[in-house]
Amino acid sequence: MAPEVTVMVPLYGAFDIERVKFSVDSIKTQKRVEVEISVVEQSDHPRLLRLEGITYTHIKPVLSSEGFLVPGRVRNLAARNSKGHFLYNNDGDIVFKDTHYLTNLIKKMEEAEDICLYHPLMRRLPLENFKDFKERFDKGGIQRAVNDLDLSQPYGATYSDNFVMIRHFKKNINGELEISVATQKDHEEYHNGNNKGKEPFYYTLNVHAGCTLMRRDQFEAVGGFCEDFAGWGGHDVDLQYKLKRLFNLKKIWQISNLEVLHLDHVREYFSRNQWNKNKNLLLKRQNLPLNEVVEGDRVKYHERRT
């Protein structure tokens, strides 16, 4: 029987394997839904060969001319190698807290054929609490680690025996509410030094911006991910832009209180120069006729096999 939903989990370079395993374990706990977990690793040598219960593909790093990883390539490969009717784009630092998370999301998808979803609420587990998370996981598995969380702070998750203060800040950007989340320590460090322009090192959003849940035919209709983006940021926003133009793309946080957990980590991947290049590419594509953009992506998606 074909799986109902494929959760695509990319693994880039030397990203922490432990976090990916926690993420995968949380996906395995999902109830009342047939799930395929598709992990595609892009690194010099495979590190997840012994991880059971997943569809696993390894490829050598695909780099841009500037030496940045190309995330769209590996995500498209995961989609092509998968079998689910629905595709859920995930990240290796995201844990599903609720064992009925996917079931409840698919119910939303089944309300109409043109619906697709993005941006669930997200809580931030501070880096200082990762050891606490791991210790609880070792004692009682992923549900023990999740159930012991202190969720008393908006958009934050910590542990009462090692409580970390978490701040959040609201901004209105072009009529859209944006909420950034930081630990008190990160917030102070950001303002103590010459750190303007380095916001992703210190702040996360209150939603999982990279998450998109769509039908396979919707993903293929827009040509999957554009493979011209390199490094962090842009490729997921571009996919959501295409889906929004062609289908009924809804923000999960506006129609549901379902949320995920972000396992904080050192964010050394961010490059301001590359991010600006990705923003310019995104703007350029949005100023082109949509059929031209989509058709070009479709050709690359269906022709490429590795």
PLY file of the C-alpha trace (Angstrom):
ply
format ascii 1.0
element vertex 306
property float x
property float y
property float z
element edge 305
property int vertex1
property int vertex2
end_header
0.00 0.00 0.00
1.41 3.40 -1.00
2.08 5.80 1.89
-0.40 8.60 2.39
2.25 11.24 3.05
5.99 11.49 2.46
7.95 13.66 4.88
11.08 14.90 3.11
14.05 15.51 5.43
17.20 16.96 3.83
20.58 16.57 5.51
23.26 19.01 4.42
27.02 18.61 4.86
28.14 18.21 8.48
24.80 19.10 10.09
24.31 17.35 13.43
23.12 13.76 12.94
21.65 13.57 16.44
19.07 16.27 15.71
18.09 14.52 12.49
17.55 11.27 14.37
15.32 13.04 16.90
13.34 14.56 14.03
12.96 11.17 12.33
11.88 9.51 15.59
9.15 12.12 16.05
7.86 11.42 12.53
7.77 7.68 13.31
5.40 8.36 16.24
2.69 9.79 13.95
-0.60 7.91 14.32
-3.51 7.05 12.01
-1.54 7.85 8.86
0.78 5.89 6.57
4.05 7.84 6.53
7.15 7.50 4.38
10.24 9.26 5.74
12.50 10.28 2.87
15.96 11.40 4.00
18.34 12.69 1.35
21.84 13.39 2.58
24.19 15.69 0.69
27.70 15.12 2.08
31.10 13.63 1.29
30.28 10.33 3.02
26.93 8.76 4.07
26.29 8.90 7.82
22.78 7.46 8.08
23.24 4.03 6.52
22.15 2.24 9.70
19.04 4.31 10.36
16.02 2.02 9.96
12.52 2.81 8.79
13.42 5.48 6.24
13.88 5.86 2.51
17.49 6.99 2.34
19.45 8.51 -0.52
22.98 9.87 -0.37
24.64 12.15 -2.91
27.90 14.06 -3.02
27.61 17.80 -2.27
26.14 19.86 -5.11
27.67 23.33 -4.94
27.07 26.64 -6.66
29.90 28.50 -8.37
30.40 30.41 -5.10
30.77 27.15 -3.14
27.32 27.07 -1.46
25.11 23.99 -1.27
22.14 23.90 -3.66
19.16 22.90 -1.47
16.57 22.66 -4.26
18.47 19.81 -5.94
18.43 17.49 -2.95
14.82 18.31 -2.03
13.68 17.55 -5.59
15.58 14.26 -5.47
13.75 13.33 -2.25
10.41 14.05 -3.95
11.25 12.02 -7.05
12.35 9.04 -4.94
9.22 9.15 -2.75
5.81 7.49 -3.06
3.40 9.51 -0.91
0.24 11.14 -2.24
1.04 14.16 -0.06
4.51 15.69 0.27
5.60 17.45 3.46
8.75 19.53 3.23
10.58 19.33 6.57
14.00 20.12 8.08
16.35 18.01 10.17
16.04 20.28 13.20
12.23 20.01 13.47
10.39 17.69 15.89
6.66 16.89 15.64
5.31 17.33 19.19
1.81 15.99 18.57
1.45 12.34 17.47
-1.62 13.33 15.40
0.09 16.30 13.76
0.13 14.90 10.21
-3.33 13.35 10.51
-4.84 16.69 11.50
-3.04 18.53 8.71
-4.20 16.05 6.07
-7.79 16.54 7.26
-7.34 20.23 6.44
-5.97 19.31 3.00
-8.98 17.12 2.26
-11.42 20.02 2.71
-10.78 21.05 -0.92
-8.67 19.74 -3.80
-6.84 23.01 -4.40
-5.65 23.56 -0.80
-2.00 23.36 0.21
-0.53 24.45 3.54
2.54 26.17 4.96
3.95 27.90 8.06
2.91 25.98 11.20
3.56 27.59 14.57
7.01 26.79 15.92
8.50 26.77 19.41
12.22 27.26 19.94
14.17 24.87 22.16
17.29 26.85 23.16
20.73 25.45 22.49
21.28 25.47 26.26
18.47 22.90 26.63
19.63 20.44 23.98
21.53 18.31 26.52
18.38 18.22 28.69
16.36 17.09 25.67
18.86 14.34 24.86
18.98 13.06 28.46
15.21 12.70 28.55
15.21 11.07 25.13
17.76 8.50 26.32
15.55 7.68 29.31
12.12 7.58 27.69
12.27 8.30 23.97
11.00 11.24 21.99
7.68 11.50 23.84
9.41 11.77 27.23
11.62 14.56 25.89
8.57 16.39 24.53
6.17 15.79 27.41
8.62 17.22 30.00
8.90 20.56 28.19
7.94 23.79 29.95
5.75 25.64 27.41
4.82 28.56 29.64
6.64 31.14 27.49
5.11 32.17 24.14
6.94 30.55 21.21
9.50 28.98 23.57
10.17 25.53 24.99
12.57 24.89 27.87
12.84 22.71 30.99
11.92 23.81 34.48
15.14 22.40 35.97
17.25 24.41 33.50
14.94 27.30 32.68
16.03 29.58 29.81
14.36 32.97 29.33
12.96 33.47 25.84
11.92 36.79 24.27
9.73 37.53 21.27
9.32 40.69 19.21
6.52 41.72 16.86
6.99 43.69 13.66
4.65 44.74 10.87
6.28 44.24 7.48
4.23 45.33 4.46
1.03 44.63 6.37
2.17 41.18 7.54
2.80 40.37 11.20
6.25 38.88 11.78
7.36 37.57 15.17
11.03 36.89 15.89
12.12 34.72 18.82
15.43 34.74 20.73
16.83 33.66 24.04
17.53 36.53 26.42
21.24 35.78 26.06
21.17 35.91 22.24
19.09 39.07 22.27
21.63 40.83 24.52
24.58 39.60 22.47
22.97 40.87 19.29
22.67 44.37 20.77
26.05 44.38 22.51
28.18 44.04 19.41
28.39 45.02 15.77
25.76 42.45 14.80
23.29 44.34 12.64
22.62 42.35 9.49
23.31 39.03 11.24
19.80 38.48 12.56
19.54 34.75 11.60
22.45 34.04 13.94
20.35 35.19 16.91
16.66 35.10 16.01
14.21 32.57 14.58
10.63 33.09 13.43
7.61 31.87 15.38
6.66 29.67 12.41
8.49 26.95 10.51
9.01 28.97 7.36
10.39 26.06 5.33
7.37 23.78 5.89
5.02 23.15 2.99
2.39 20.39 2.74
1.09 19.77 -0.77
-0.25 17.08 -3.04
2.30 15.43 -5.31
0.55 16.73 -8.42
0.65 20.29 -7.00
4.40 20.01 -6.38
5.01 18.68 -9.90
2.67 21.26 -11.46
4.93 24.09 -10.24
8.11 22.24 -11.20
9.23 21.43 -7.66
11.96 23.56 -6.15
13.95 25.97 -8.27
17.57 24.76 -8.33
19.08 28.19 -8.97
19.07 29.20 -5.30
22.21 28.44 -3.31
22.89 28.53 0.40
20.30 29.37 3.04
16.99 30.99 2.15
14.95 31.61 -0.97
14.17 28.21 -2.45
11.32 27.47 -0.02
9.85 30.99 -0.34
9.95 30.60 -4.13
8.09 27.28 -3.99
5.42 28.82 -1.76
5.09 31.78 -4.13
4.42 29.45 -7.08
1.91 27.39 -5.10
0.13 30.55 -3.94
-0.26 31.76 -7.52
-1.65 28.45 -8.80
-3.48 26.98 -5.80
-5.15 27.88 -2.50
-2.12 28.18 -0.23
-3.10 28.66 3.42
-0.99 29.47 6.48
-1.33 26.67 9.02
-1.02 29.01 12.00
-4.04 30.99 10.83
-6.35 27.98 10.66
-4.94 25.70 13.37
-3.05 25.69 16.67
-0.83 22.80 15.52
2.83 23.51 16.18
6.29 21.98 15.83
9.48 22.19 17.89
12.73 23.67 16.59
15.91 22.17 18.07
18.20 25.19 18.18
21.75 24.81 16.86
24.74 26.93 15.95
23.80 28.77 12.77
27.05 29.13 10.87
25.40 28.65 7.49
24.20 32.23 7.03
25.93 34.48 4.49
24.61 38.03 4.05
26.02 38.34 0.53
24.51 35.06 -0.63
21.20 35.88 1.03
21.08 39.15 -0.93
21.73 37.23 -4.16
18.88 34.86 -3.34
16.55 37.78 -2.59
17.42 39.37 -5.95
16.79 36.07 -7.74
13.46 35.70 -5.96
12.40 39.20 -6.99
13.51 38.58 -10.58
11.45 35.38 -10.80
8.38 37.06 -9.32
8.60 39.77 -11.99
8.61 37.21 -14.81
5.42 35.66 -16.25
4.47 32.76 -13.98
4.08 30.28 -16.84
7.66 31.02 -17.94
9.04 30.42 -14.44
7.03 27.25 -13.85
7.75 25.75 -17.25
11.50 26.19 -16.81
11.38 24.51 -13.40
9.23 21.67 -14.72
11.72 20.86 -17.47
14.63 20.68 -15.00
12.61 18.68 -12.46
11.54 15.98 -14.93
14.80 15.79 -16.89
17.20 15.53 -13.94
17.65 12.07 -12.48
20.46 12.62 -9.92
0 1
1 2
2 3
3 4
4 5
5 6
6 7
7 8
8 9
9 10
10 11
11 12
12 13
13 14
14 15
15 16
16 17
17 18
18 19
19 20
20 21
21 22
22 23
23 24
24 25
25 26
26 27
27 28
28 29
29 30
30 31
31 32
32 33
33 34
34 35
35 36
36 37
37 38
38 39
39 40
40 41
41 42
42 43
43 44
44 45
45 46
46 47
47 48
48 49
49 50
50 51
51 52
52 53
53 54
54 55
55 56
56 57
57 58
58 59
59 60
60 61
61 62
62 63
63 64
64 65
65 66
66 67
67 68
68 69
69 70
70 71
71 72
72 73
73 74
74 75
75 76
76 77
77 78
78 79
79 80
80 81
81 82
82 83
83 84
84 85
85 86
86 87
87 88
88 89
89 90
90 91
91 92
92 93
93 94
94 95
95 96
96 97
97 98
98 99
99 100
100 101
101 102
102 103
103 104
104 105
105 106
106 107
107 108
108 109
109 110
110 111
111 112
112 113
113 114
114 115
115 116
116 117
117 118
118 119
119 120
120 121
121 122
122 123
123 124
124 125
125 126
126 127
127 128
128 129
129 130
130 131
131 132
132 133
133 134
134 135
135 136
136 137
137 138
138 139
139 140
140 141
141 142
142 143
143 144
144 145
145 146
146 147
147 148
148 149
149 150
150 151
151 152
152 153
153 154
154 155
155 156
156 157
157 158
158 159
159 160
160 161
161 162
162 163
163 164
164 165
165 166
166 167
167 168
168 169
169 170
170 171
171 172
172 173
173 174
174 175
175 176
176 177
177 178
178 179
179 180
180 181
181 182
182 183
183 184
184 185
185 186
186 187
187 188
188 189
189 190
190 191
191 192
192 193
193 194
194 195
195 196
196 197
197 198
198 199
199 200
200 201
201 202
202 203
203 204
204 205
205 206
206 207
207 208
208 209
209 210
210 211
211 212
212 213
213 214
214 215
215 216
216 217
217 218
218 219
219 220
220 221
221 222
222 223
223 224
224 225
225 226
226 227
227 228
228 229
229 230
230 231
231 232
232 233
233 234
234 235
235 236
236 237
237 238
238 239
239 240
240 241
241 242
242 243
243 244
244 245
245 246
246 247
247 248
248 249
249 250
250 251
251 252
252 253
253 254
254 255
255 256
256 257
257 258
258 259
259 260
260 261
261 262
262 263
263 264
264 265
265 266
266 267
267 268
268 269
269 270
270 271
271 272
272 273
273 274
274 275
275 276
276 277
277 278
278 279
279 280
280 281
281 282
282 283
283 284
284 285
285 286
286 287
287 288
288 289
289 290
290 291
291 292
292 293
293 294
294 295
295 296
296 297
297 298
298 299
299 300
300 301
301 302
302 303
303 304
304 305
